[in-house]
Amino acid sequence: MRFFVLVCLLMAATSSVADVAPSPFLTPEIRKECGSCHPAFPPEAMSKRQWIAVLNGLKDHFGEDATVPRAVLLRIGETLVNHAGPDVGDPAHAGMSKGEWWRSRHKSVIGNTLYVRTGISMDNCIACHTLTGF
């Protein structure tokens, strides 16, 4: 139990969330539509190719039907694609934690043996962030 508490305290101490300003492109509509099931990720979190793949796959979005009305899809898609992060050769369905945006903001956890020992997946955002912590 003490080890778990220590891990949580160290994770909070090394987190750079407070140093990163929230994305100005994370619109209320994106927060509402995307954030109703999972944390709404800022457009910069993935490349254009990755966002297009996500938007084209909403009928089967990780096993769920996440389709939205066409007008909503077009507005959200325009924001996500126009403000997407750089395409650094990520395959279209690469995990977010493989992209440049994520890696530049999580330098303190990449390769950190403390995180590896806890078994926390780098794709498990809410293990370290609250639902509104993006």
Short mmCIF file of the C-alpha atoms (twelve columns), coordinates in Angstrom:
data_MODEL
# 
_entry.id   MODEL 
# 
loop_
_atom_site.group_PDB 
_atom_site.id 
_atom_site.type_symbol 
_atom_site.label_atom_id 
_atom_site.label_alt_id 
_atom_site.label_comp_id 
_atom_site.label_asym_id 
_atom_site.label_seq_id 
_atom_site.Cartn_x 
_atom_site.Cartn_y 
_atom_site.Cartn_z 
_atom_site.pdbx_PDB_model_num 
ATOM 1   C CA . MET A 1   0.000   0.000  0.000   1 
ATOM 2   C CA . ARG A 2   2.802   2.420  0.854   1 
ATOM 3   C CA . PHE A 3   4.398   1.720  -2.527  1 
ATOM 4   C CA . PHE A 4   1.143   2.622  -4.308  1 
ATOM 5   C CA . VAL A 5   0.811   5.888  -2.359  1 
ATOM 6   C CA . LEU A 6   4.443   6.721  -3.096  1 
ATOM 7   C CA . VAL A 7   3.917   6.044  -6.802  1 
ATOM 8   C CA . CYS A 8   0.867   8.315  -6.885  1 
ATOM 9   C CA . LEU A 9   2.709   11.122 -5.108  1 
ATOM 10  C CA . LEU A 10  5.720   10.839 -7.403  1 
ATOM 11  C CA . MET A 11  3.504   10.755 -10.470 1 
ATOM 12  C CA . ALA A 12  1.798   13.954 -9.363  1 
ATOM 13  C CA . ALA A 13  5.128   15.597 -8.592  1 
ATOM 14  C CA . THR A 14  6.622   14.745 -11.982 1 
ATOM 15  C CA . SER A 15  3.524   15.519 -14.005 1 
ATOM 16  C CA . SER A 16  3.872   18.393 -16.422 1 
ATOM 17  C CA . VAL A 17  0.128   18.941 -16.812 1 
ATOM 18  C CA . ALA A 18  0.268   22.271 -14.968 1 
ATOM 19  C CA . ASP A 19  2.983   23.490 -17.358 1 
ATOM 20  C CA . VAL A 20  0.886   22.903 -20.464 1 
ATOM 21  C CA . ALA A 21  -1.777  25.428 -21.383 1 
ATOM 22  C CA . PRO A 22  -5.072  23.939 -22.532 1 
ATOM 23  C CA . SER A 23  -5.591  23.877 -26.265 1 
ATOM 24  C CA . PRO A 24  -7.543  26.883 -27.577 1 
ATOM 25  C CA . PHE A 25  -8.928  24.556 -30.255 1 
ATOM 26  C CA . LEU A 26  -10.667 22.178 -27.848 1 
ATOM 27  C CA . THR A 27  -14.092 23.626 -28.567 1 
ATOM 28  C CA . PRO A 28  -17.181 23.198 -26.386 1 
ATOM 29  C CA . GLU A 29  -18.689 21.040 -29.143 1 
ATOM 30  C CA . ILE A 30  -15.671 18.721 -29.181 1 
ATOM 31  C CA . ARG A 31  -15.750 18.572 -25.380 1 
ATOM 32  C CA . LYS A 32  -19.457 17.691 -25.469 1 
ATOM 33  C CA . GLU A 33  -19.519 15.171 -28.304 1 
ATOM 34  C CA . CYS A 34  -16.181 13.464 -27.734 1 
ATOM 35  C CA . GLY A 35  -15.998 14.042 -24.002 1 
ATOM 36  C CA . SER A 36  -19.313 12.325 -23.308 1 
ATOM 37  C CA . CYS A 37  -17.543 8.946  -23.503 1 
ATOM 38  C CA . HIS A 38  -13.833 9.670  -22.930 1 
ATOM 39  C CA . PRO A 39  -11.581 12.666 -22.350 1 
ATOM 40  C CA . ALA A 40  -11.862 15.017 -25.306 1 
ATOM 41  C CA . PHE A 41  -8.409  15.215 -26.811 1 
ATOM 42  C CA . PRO A 42  -7.081  18.441 -28.313 1 
ATOM 43  C CA . PRO A 43  -6.643  18.550 -32.084 1 
ATOM 44  C CA . GLU A 44  -2.872  18.816 -31.636 1 
ATOM 45  C CA . ALA A 45  -2.828  15.358 -30.056 1 
ATOM 46  C CA . MET A 46  -2.853  13.570 -33.409 1 
ATOM 47  C CA . SER A 47  -1.903  14.170 -37.013 1 
ATOM 48  C CA . LYS A 48  -4.386  14.933 -39.798 1 
ATOM 49  C CA . ARG A 49  -4.139  11.333 -41.001 1 
ATOM 50  C CA . GLN A 50  -4.926  10.028 -37.537 1 
ATOM 51  C CA . TRP A 51  -7.944  12.334 -37.077 1 
ATOM 52  C CA . ILE A 52  -9.294  11.459 -40.520 1 
ATOM 53  C CA . ALA A 53  -9.027  7.761  -39.670 1 
ATOM 54  C CA . VAL A 54  -10.864 8.348  -36.371 1 
ATOM 55  C CA . LEU A 55  -13.595 10.429 -38.032 1 
ATOM 56  C CA . ASN A 56  -14.058 7.878  -40.812 1 
ATOM 57  C CA . GLY A 57  -14.360 5.082  -38.251 1 
ATOM 58  C CA . LEU A 58  -16.966 6.489  -35.872 1 
ATOM 59  C CA . LYS A 59  -19.441 3.728  -36.761 1 
ATOM 60  C CA . ASP A 60  -17.066 1.326  -34.983 1 
ATOM 61  C CA . HIS A 61  -15.083 3.564  -32.621 1 
ATOM 62  C CA . PHE A 62  -13.284 1.067  -30.404 1 
ATOM 63  C CA . GLY A 63  -16.334 -1.192 -30.479 1 
ATOM 64  C CA . GLU A 64  -18.922 1.582  -30.064 1 
ATOM 65  C CA . ASP A 65  -21.127 3.439  -32.529 1 
ATOM 66  C CA . ALA A 66  -19.982 7.028  -32.010 1 
ATOM 67  C CA . THR A 67  -21.625 8.545  -35.060 1 
ATOM 68  C CA . VAL A 68  -22.878 12.112 -34.827 1 
ATOM 69  C CA . PRO A 69  -25.081 14.161 -37.166 1 
ATOM 70  C CA . ARG A 70  -23.309 15.127 -40.390 1 
ATOM 71  C CA . ALA A 71  -23.261 18.866 -39.593 1 
ATOM 72  C CA . VAL A 72  -21.638 18.157 -36.215 1 
ATOM 73  C CA . LEU A 73  -19.127 15.798 -37.820 1 
ATOM 74  C CA . LEU A 74  -18.157 18.441 -40.382 1 
ATOM 75  C CA . ARG A 75  -17.659 21.165 -37.746 1 
ATOM 76  C CA . ILE A 76  -15.682 18.917 -35.396 1 
ATOM 77  C CA . GLY A 77  -13.720 17.395 -38.267 1 
ATOM 78  C CA . GLU A 78  -12.780 20.799 -39.643 1 
ATOM 79  C CA . THR A 79  -11.394 21.874 -36.263 1 
ATOM 80  C CA . LEU A 80  -9.537  18.615 -35.633 1 
ATOM 81  C CA . VAL A 81  -7.973  18.470 -39.094 1 
ATOM 82  C CA . ASN A 82  -7.153  22.192 -39.393 1 
ATOM 83  C CA . HIS A 83  -5.409  22.247 -36.010 1 
ATOM 84  C CA . ALA A 84  -3.933  18.740 -36.022 1 
ATOM 85  C CA . GLY A 85  -0.441  18.011 -34.848 1 
ATOM 86  C CA . PRO A 86  2.414   17.362 -37.229 1 
ATOM 87  C CA . ASP A 87  2.490   14.240 -39.328 1 
ATOM 88  C CA . VAL A 88  5.688   12.593 -38.221 1 
ATOM 89  C CA . GLY A 89  5.150   9.379  -40.094 1 
ATOM 90  C CA . ASP A 90  2.680   7.958  -37.602 1 
ATOM 91  C CA . PRO A 91  0.557   5.232  -39.092 1 
ATOM 92  C CA . ALA A 92  -3.099  6.267  -39.306 1 
ATOM 93  C CA . HIS A 93  -4.114  4.152  -36.313 1 
ATOM 94  C CA . ALA A 94  -1.044  4.574  -34.127 1 
ATOM 95  C CA . GLY A 95  -1.763  5.119  -30.470 1 
ATOM 96  C CA . MET A 96  -1.828  8.726  -29.346 1 
ATOM 97  C CA . SER A 97  1.139   8.103  -27.065 1 
ATOM 98  C CA . LYS A 98  3.297   7.375  -30.113 1 
ATOM 99  C CA . GLY A 99  2.825   10.848 -31.598 1 
ATOM 100 C CA . GLU A 100 4.996   13.930 -31.253 1 
ATOM 101 C CA . TRP A 101 2.397   15.988 -29.336 1 
ATOM 102 C CA . TRP A 102 2.038   13.369 -26.605 1 
ATOM 103 C CA . ARG A 103 5.753   12.621 -26.384 1 
ATOM 104 C CA . SER A 104 6.683   16.311 -26.104 1 
ATOM 105 C CA . ARG A 105 4.335   16.722 -23.145 1 
ATOM 106 C CA . HIS A 106 5.179   13.520 -21.290 1 
ATOM 107 C CA . LYS A 107 8.968   13.523 -21.238 1 
ATOM 108 C CA . SER A 108 8.966   12.822 -17.507 1 
ATOM 109 C CA . VAL A 109 7.148   9.503  -17.943 1 
ATOM 110 C CA . ILE A 110 8.748   8.109  -21.101 1 
ATOM 111 C CA . GLY A 111 11.087  5.359  -20.008 1 
ATOM 112 C CA . ASN A 112 10.510  6.168  -16.340 1 
ATOM 113 C CA . THR A 113 10.920  2.850  -14.533 1 
ATOM 114 C CA . LEU A 114 8.499   3.974  -11.825 1 
ATOM 115 C CA . TYR A 115 5.682   4.082  -14.377 1 
ATOM 116 C CA . VAL A 116 6.797   0.853  -15.998 1 
ATOM 117 C CA . ARG A 117 6.798   -0.941 -12.627 1 
ATOM 118 C CA . THR A 118 3.205   0.172  -11.893 1 
ATOM 119 C CA . GLY A 119 1.988   -1.280 -15.182 1 
ATOM 120 C CA . ILE A 120 0.255   1.966  -16.187 1 
ATOM 121 C CA . SER A 121 -0.315  2.059  -19.923 1 
ATOM 122 C CA . MET A 122 0.816   5.228  -21.612 1 
ATOM 123 C CA . ASP A 123 -2.549  5.197  -23.414 1 
ATOM 124 C CA . ASN A 124 -4.464  5.244  -20.097 1 
ATOM 125 C CA . CYS A 125 -4.818  9.025  -19.784 1 
ATOM 126 C CA . ILE A 126 -7.096  9.057  -16.768 1 
ATOM 127 C CA . ALA A 127 -4.544  7.103  -14.741 1 
ATOM 128 C CA . CYS A 128 -2.746  10.428 -14.310 1 
ATOM 129 C CA . HIS A 129 -5.169  13.082 -15.588 1 
ATOM 130 C CA . THR A 130 -8.664  13.916 -14.492 1 
ATOM 131 C CA . LEU A 131 -11.337 13.925 -17.186 1 
ATOM 132 C CA . THR A 132 -10.950 17.697 -17.469 1 
ATOM 133 C CA . GLY A 133 -7.170  17.716 -17.249 1 
ATOM 134 C CA . PHE A 134 -6.410  18.125 -20.942 1 
# 
